[in-house]
Amino acid sequence: MEEKEKQGNISESRYWAIIPAAGVGRRMQTDSSLTAVPKQYLELNGRTITEHTLHRVSQLSCLSGIVLVVGKQDNWWQTLNLKLSAKLMSAEGGAERAASVLNGLLSLQGQARAEDWVLVHDVVRPCVSLHDMEKLISSFSNEDIGGILAAPVRETLKRVNSDLSIEVTVPREHYWLAATPQMFRYGLLKNALEKAMAENLLITDESHAMEYAGHRVKVVQGSSENIKITQAEDIFLAEQILKKQAGHE
């Protein structure tokens, strides 16, 4: 009976999305023309990166809501043209990604339940496809922990020392590049982030926090088009990907 009740509760789980967007894009500051606003508000094909990303994520019909986590001094996001099919909320970001995501989770207290699913997606990944997001959900929605979108490493890996001399060629067979969304149970992710932050662990992504908490995290392969905009040259590449994707819609 208990097992049936547990399965019933899980099947009724809701889905939420958290979009951390409190960064300032330090790695983009190589071209003064790109630094007037944070990189997530730079324009791609007539829309800001943030608008593209939010519209992509809001295509998921299962979402109960989206939380956009923004910086305290962010004066841009409320001026965006956002007509989304999912409810949009906001939360204040923290000094680091983990703090921003945790603030987003805390803003859902009273709405999200421990067994609900949370999809955390980088605001600067505007090219994520609906197909990949649905693939992530279908792959893990009947599991207890969750998983992430990732892509296998295709290039030869070299480990180098401090003077950039190659130390060794690393076999790439078991290496994957982590992407987003990363999807985990609300309660488990909240606890994992709180634990990592309490122990002053520098968290690189949500999977890192879950791994540190002792959970076994799985990957599902996503498209290589789901790029993260970090450098100025990524803008052009993202524009080309979006144009290509628009031609297939």
Backbone hydrogen bonds in HBPLUS format (Angstrom, degrees):
<---DONOR---> <-ACCEPTOR-->    atom                        ^
c    i                          cat <-CA-CA->   ^        H-A-AA   ^      H-
h    n   atom  resd res      DA  || num        DHA   H-A  angle D-A-AA Bond
n    s   type  num  typ     dist DA aas  dist angle  dist       angle   num
A0005-GLU N   A0001-MET O   2.97 MM   4  6.26 155.7  2.03 150.7 157.6     1
A0006-LYS N   A0002-GLU O   2.91 MM   4  6.15 155.3  1.97 148.1 155.0     2
A0007-GLN N   A0003-GLU O   2.99 MM   4  6.23 162.9  2.02 151.0 154.7     3
A0008-GLY N   A0004-LYS O   2.91 MM   4  6.11 151.3  1.99 143.3 151.9     4
A0009-ASN N   A0005-GLU O   2.94 MM   4  6.21 155.8  1.99 150.3 155.9     5
A0010-ILE N   A0006-LYS O   3.01 MM   4  6.29 160.0  2.05 151.6 156.9     6
A0011-SER N   A0007-GLN O   2.94 MM   4  6.12 158.3  1.99 148.5 154.2     7
A0012-GLU N   A0009-ASN O   3.15 MM   3  5.24 137.8  2.34  97.0 108.7     8
A0013-SER N   A0010-ILE O   2.99 MM   3  5.12 163.9  2.02 112.1 114.9     9
A0117-TRP N   A0014-ARG O   2.81 MM 103  6.13 166.7  1.82 172.2 171.4    10
A0064-SER N   A0015-TYR O   2.74 MM  49  5.82 168.3  1.75 173.2 169.4    11
A0016-TRP N   A0117-TRP O   2.89 MM 101  6.22 147.1  2.00 146.2 156.8    12
A0119-LEU N   A0016-TRP O   2.75 MM 103  6.17 161.4  1.79 155.0 160.7    13
A0017-ALA N   A0065-GLY O   3.07 MM  48  6.48 158.0  2.12 152.3 158.6    14
A0067-VAL N   A0017-ALA O   2.77 MM  50  6.18 160.0  1.81 154.1 160.4    15
A0018-ILE N   A0119-LEU O   2.88 MM 101  6.19 157.5  1.93 144.5 149.0    16
A0121-HIS N   A0018-ILE O   2.98 MM 103  6.40 158.8  2.02 160.1 166.6    17
A0019-ILE N   A0067-VAL O   2.79 MM  48  6.09 168.9  1.80 166.7 167.5    18
A0069-VAL N   A0019-ILE O   2.95 MM  50  6.01 168.1  1.97 140.9 144.8    19
A0021-ALA N   A0069-VAL O   2.65 MM  48  5.34 149.6  1.74 149.7 157.4    20
A0028-MET N   A0025-GLY O   2.97 MM   3  5.45 156.9  2.02 115.2 122.7    21
A0029-GLN N   A0026-ARG O   3.12 MM   3  5.48 162.7  2.15 112.3 117.8    22
A0030-THR N   A0028-MET O   2.72 MM   2  5.63 142.5  1.85 104.3  94.5    23
A0034-LEU N   A0031-ASP O   2.87 MM   3  5.63 165.6  1.89 126.5 131.4    24
A0035-THR N   A0032-SER O   3.40 MM   3  5.38 169.6  2.41 104.8 107.8    25
A0041-TYR N   A0038-PRO O   2.94 MM   3  5.78 166.5  1.96 127.5 131.9    26
A0042-LEU N   A0039-LYS O   3.06 MM   3  5.23 170.1  2.07 112.7 114.4    27
A0050-THR N   A0040-GLN O   2.91 MM  10  5.44 140.5  2.07 169.3 159.9    28
A0049-ILE N   A0042-LEU O   2.93 MM   7  6.02 137.6  2.12 164.4 176.8    29
A0044-LEU N   A0047-ARG O   2.56 MM   3  5.31 171.8  1.57 164.6 164.6    30
A0047-ARG N   A0044-LEU O   3.03 MM   3  5.31 165.8  2.05 118.8 123.5    31
A0052-HIS N   A0048-THR O   3.06 MM   4  6.42 165.9  2.08 157.2 160.1    32
A0053-THR N   A0049-ILE O   2.97 MM   4  6.21 167.0  1.99 155.6 159.0    33
A0054-LEU N   A0050-THR O   2.91 MM   4  6.06 169.2  1.92 155.0 157.9    34
A0055-HIS N   A0051-GLU O   2.97 MM   4  6.07 161.7  2.01 150.8 155.9    35
A0056-ARG N   A0052-HIS O   2.98 MM   4  6.19 153.7  2.05 148.2 155.8    36
A0057-VAL N   A0053-THR O   2.99 MM   4  6.24 172.2  1.99 158.5 159.4    37
A0058-SER N   A0054-LEU O   2.92 MM   4  5.96 155.2  1.98 145.6 153.0    38
A0059-GLN N   A0056-ARG O   3.13 MM   3  5.51 157.4  2.18 108.2 115.2    39
A0060-LEU N   A0057-VAL O   3.13 MM   3  6.00 170.9  2.14 123.1 126.0    40
A0063-LEU N   A0060-LEU O   3.36 MM   3  5.96 171.0  2.36 117.8 120.4    41
A0066-ILE N   A0087-LYS O   2.73 MM  21  6.07 154.7  1.79 166.6 175.4    42
A0089-MET N   A0066-ILE O   2.74 MM  23  6.02 158.3  1.79 167.1 173.4    43
A0068-LEU N   A0089-MET O   2.90 MM  21  6.21 169.8  1.91 147.7 146.8    44
A0091-ALA N   A0068-LEU O   3.08 MM  23  6.34 145.9  2.20 140.6 140.8    45
A0070-VAL N   A0091-ALA O   2.92 MM  21  6.35 149.4  2.01 175.4 169.1    46
A0093-GLY N   A0070-VAL O   2.64 MM  23  5.12 154.6  1.70 145.6 143.2    47
A0074-ASP N   A0071-GLY O   3.09 MM   3  5.10 161.8  2.13 111.7 112.6    48
A0079-THR N   A0076-TRP O   2.91 MM   3  5.55 158.4  1.96 121.8 129.1    49
A0080-LEU N   A0077-TRP O   3.27 MM   3  5.51 166.1  2.29 109.0 112.8    50
A0100-SER N   A0096-GLU O   3.09 MM   4  6.42 154.0  2.16 151.5 159.5    51
A0100-SER N   A0097-ARG O   3.03 MM   3  5.08 114.9  2.47  96.4 112.7    52
A0101-VAL N   A0097-ARG O   2.88 MM   4  6.19 164.4  1.91 163.6 167.0    53
A0102-LEU N   A0098-ALA O   2.91 MM   4  6.07 160.5  1.95 147.2 153.2    54
A0103-ASN N   A0099-ALA O   2.91 MM   4  6.07 154.2  1.98 142.3 149.4    55
A0104-GLY N   A0100-SER O   2.96 MM   4  6.26 148.8  2.06 143.3 152.2    56
A0105-LEU N   A0101-VAL O   2.92 MM   4  6.29 151.6  2.00 148.7 156.5    57
A0106-LEU N   A0102-LEU O   2.84 MM   4  6.12 162.0  1.87 154.8 159.6    58
A0107-SER N   A0103-ASN O   2.97 MM   4  6.14 141.6  2.13 140.9 150.6    59
A0108-LEU N   A0105-LEU O   2.99 MM   3  5.36 151.0  2.08 107.5 116.6    60
A0109-GLN N   A0106-LEU O   3.13 MM   3  5.32 165.1  2.16 107.3 111.7    61
A0111-GLN N   A0108-LEU O   2.81 MM   3  5.34 157.3  1.86 139.0 143.0    62
A0112-ALA N   A0108-LEU O   2.90 MM   4  5.57 166.1  1.92 152.2 156.8    63
A0116-ASP N   A0113-ARG O   2.96 MM   3  5.29 158.2  2.01 113.0 120.2    64
A0187-GLY N   A0114-ALA O   2.99 MM  73  4.06 172.3  1.99 121.0 121.3    65
A0186-TYR N   A0116-ASP O   2.68 MM  70  5.42 160.3  1.72 152.5 156.0    66
A0118-VAL N   A0184-PHE O   2.84 MM  66  5.54 156.5  1.89 154.6 161.9    67
A0184-PHE N   A0118-VAL O   3.06 MM  66  5.54 152.7  2.13 149.9 153.3    68
A0120-VAL N   A0182-GLN O   2.96 MM  62  5.26 170.0  1.97 144.4 144.5    69
A0182-GLN N   A0120-VAL O   2.92 MM  62  5.26 143.9  2.05 135.6 146.3    70
A0125-ARG N   A0122-ASP O   3.21 MM   3  5.53 139.7  2.38 119.3 115.8    71
A0229-ILE N   A0124-VAL O   2.90 MM 105  5.37 169.1  1.92 155.5 157.9    72
A0133-MET N   A0129-SER O   3.15 MM   4  6.48 160.8  2.19 149.4 154.6    73
A0134-GLU N   A0130-LEU O   2.89 MM   4  6.07 162.3  1.92 155.9 160.7    74
A0135-LYS N   A0131-HIS O   2.88 MM   4  6.03 145.9  1.99 142.1 152.4    75
A0136-LEU N   A0132-ASP O   2.92 MM   4  6.17 152.9  1.99 146.9 153.2    76
A0137-ILE N   A0133-MET O   3.09 MM   4  6.39 162.1  2.12 147.2 151.3    77
A0138-SER N   A0134-GLU O   2.92 MM   4  6.09 167.4  1.94 150.7 154.3    78
A0139-SER N   A0135-LYS O   2.96 MM   4  5.98 142.4  2.10 141.4 151.3    79
A0140-PHE N   A0136-LEU O   3.29 MM   4  6.47 143.1  2.44 145.7 153.1    80
A0141-SER N   A0137-ILE O   2.92 MM   4  5.46 141.1  2.07 156.4 160.5    81
A0143-GLU N   A0140-PHE O   2.96 MM   3  5.22 164.6  1.98 121.1 122.0    82
A0147-GLY N   A0183-MET O   2.93 MM  36  5.49 138.7  2.10 147.4 159.0    83
A0183-MET N   A0147-GLY O   2.83 MM  36  5.49 158.4  1.87 176.2 172.0    84
A0148-ILE N   A0218-LYS O   3.00 MM  70  6.56 148.3  2.11 148.6 157.2    85
A0220-VAL N   A0148-ILE O   2.94 MM  72  6.28 145.0  2.06 162.2 168.0    86
A0149-LEU N   A0181-PRO O   3.27 MM  32  6.18 154.5  2.34 160.6 167.3    87
A0179-ALA N   A0149-LEU O   2.91 MM  30  5.29 148.7  2.01 155.4 146.9    88
A0150-ALA N   A0220-VAL O   3.08 MM  70  6.08 145.7  2.20 150.7 152.0    89
A0222-GLY N   A0150-ALA O   2.85 MM  72  5.59 154.6  1.91 149.3 154.4    90
A0151-ALA N   A0177-LEU O   3.00 MM  26  5.16 150.0  2.09 134.1 143.5    91
A0177-LEU N   A0151-ALA O   2.66 MM  26  5.16 171.0  1.67 157.2 156.8    92
A0153-VAL N   A0175-TYR O   3.03 MM  22  5.82 172.5  2.04 144.4 142.2    93
A0170-VAL N   A0157-LEU O   2.86 MM  13  5.17 154.8  1.93 131.8 139.6    94
A0159-ARG N   A0168-VAL O   2.90 MM   9  5.44 172.7  1.90 167.3 169.7    95
A0167-GLU N   A0159-ARG O   2.66 MM   8  5.58 167.6  1.67 156.0 160.4    96
A0168-VAL N   A0159-ARG O   3.36 MM   9  5.44 154.6  2.42 139.2 144.0    97
A0161-ASN N   A0165-SER O   2.95 MM   4  5.60 151.8  2.03 150.2 156.9    98
A0164-LEU N   A0161-ASN O   2.97 MM   3  5.28 155.4  2.03 121.7 122.7    99
A0175-TYR N   A0172-ARG O   3.09 MM   3  5.30 170.9  2.10 121.0 120.9   100
A0189-LEU N   A0185-ARG O   2.96 MM   4  6.09 168.5  1.97 163.7 166.8   101
A0190-LYS N   A0186-TYR O   3.00 MM   4  6.11 165.5  2.02 153.9 158.3   102
A0191-ASN N   A0187-GLY O   3.06 MM   4  6.18 165.1  2.08 146.6 150.8   103
A0192-ALA N   A0188-LEU O   2.94 MM   4  6.07 155.3  2.00 145.2 152.6   104
A0193-LEU N   A0189-LEU O   2.96 MM   4  6.13 164.0  1.99 155.1 158.1   105
A0194-GLU N   A0190-LYS O   3.04 MM   4  6.19 161.0  2.07 148.8 154.5   106
A0195-LYS N   A0191-ASN O   2.95 MM   4  6.09 155.3  2.01 146.1 152.7   107
A0196-ALA N   A0192-ALA O   3.01 MM   4  6.21 167.0  2.03 149.5 152.8   108
A0197-MET N   A0193-LEU O   2.97 MM   4  6.07 164.1  1.99 150.7 155.1   109
A0198-ALA N   A0194-GLU O   2.97 MM   4  5.99 152.3  2.05 141.4 149.2   110
A0199-GLU N   A0195-LYS O   3.13 MM   4  6.34 136.4  2.33 141.7 152.5   111
A0199-GLU N   A0196-ALA O   3.24 MM   3  5.22 131.6  2.49  92.7 105.2   112
A0201-LEU N   A0196-ALA O   2.92 MM   5  5.20 174.1  1.92 155.7 153.7   113
A0200-ASN N   A0197-MET O   3.07 MM   3  4.86 162.8  2.10 103.4 105.7   114
A0208-HIS N   A0205-ASP O   3.14 MM   3  5.34 122.4  2.48  99.1 112.6   115
A0209-ALA N   A0205-ASP O   3.40 MM   4  6.89 152.1  2.49 146.0 152.3   116
A0210-MET N   A0206-GLU O   3.02 MM   4  6.35 157.9  2.07 151.3 157.7   117
A0211-GLU N   A0207-SER O   2.77 MM   4  6.00 159.9  1.81 156.6 162.1   118
A0212-TYR N   A0208-HIS O   2.96 MM   4  6.14 160.2  2.00 147.7 153.1   119
A0213-ALA N   A0209-ALA O   3.04 MM   4  6.26 138.8  2.21 138.8 149.7   120
A0215-HIS N   A0210-MET O   3.02 MM   5  5.49 159.4  2.06 156.8 150.4   121
A0214-GLY N   A0211-GLU O   2.95 MM   3  5.20 157.8  2.00 108.2 114.5   122
A0226-ASN N   A0223-SER O   3.29 MM   3  5.85 169.2  2.30 112.8 115.9   123
A0227-ILE N   A0225-GLU O   2.77 MM   2  5.45 137.7  1.95 105.5  92.6   124
A0234-ASP N   A0231-GLN O   2.96 MM   3  5.43 149.9  2.05 112.0 121.3   125
A0235-ILE N   A0232-ALA O   3.18 MM   3  5.82 155.8  2.24 115.5 121.4   126
A0238-ALA N   A0234-ASP O   2.85 MM   4  6.01 162.9  1.88 153.1 157.5   127
A0239-GLU N   A0235-ILE O   2.98 MM   4  6.23 155.4  2.04 149.7 156.6   128
A0240-GLN N   A0236-PHE O   3.09 MM   4  6.40 155.5  2.15 150.0 155.7   129
A0241-ILE N   A0237-LEU O   3.00 MM   4  6.30 156.4  2.06 150.6 157.3   130
A0242-LEU N   A0238-ALA O   2.91 MM   4  6.10 165.1  1.93 154.8 158.4   131
A0243-LYS N   A0239-GLU O   3.05 MM   4  6.23 155.3  2.11 144.3 151.0   132
A0244-LYS N   A0240-GLN O   2.98 MM   4  6.17 158.3  2.02 145.5 151.5   133
A0245-GLN N   A0241-ILE O   2.84 MM   4  6.09 162.7  1.87 153.8 158.6   134
A0246-ALA N   A0242-LEU O   2.88 MM   4  6.01 153.1  1.95 144.2 151.6   135
A0247-GLY N   A0243-LYS O   3.13 MM   4  6.35 141.0  2.29 140.4 149.8   136
A0247-GLY N   A0244-LYS O   3.17 MM   3  5.24 127.6  2.46  95.9 109.2   137
A0248-HIS N   A0245-GLN O   3.05 MM   3  5.25 148.8  2.15 103.1 112.5   138
A0249-GLU N   A0246-ALA O   3.37 MM   3  5.27 158.5  2.42  98.2 104.5   139
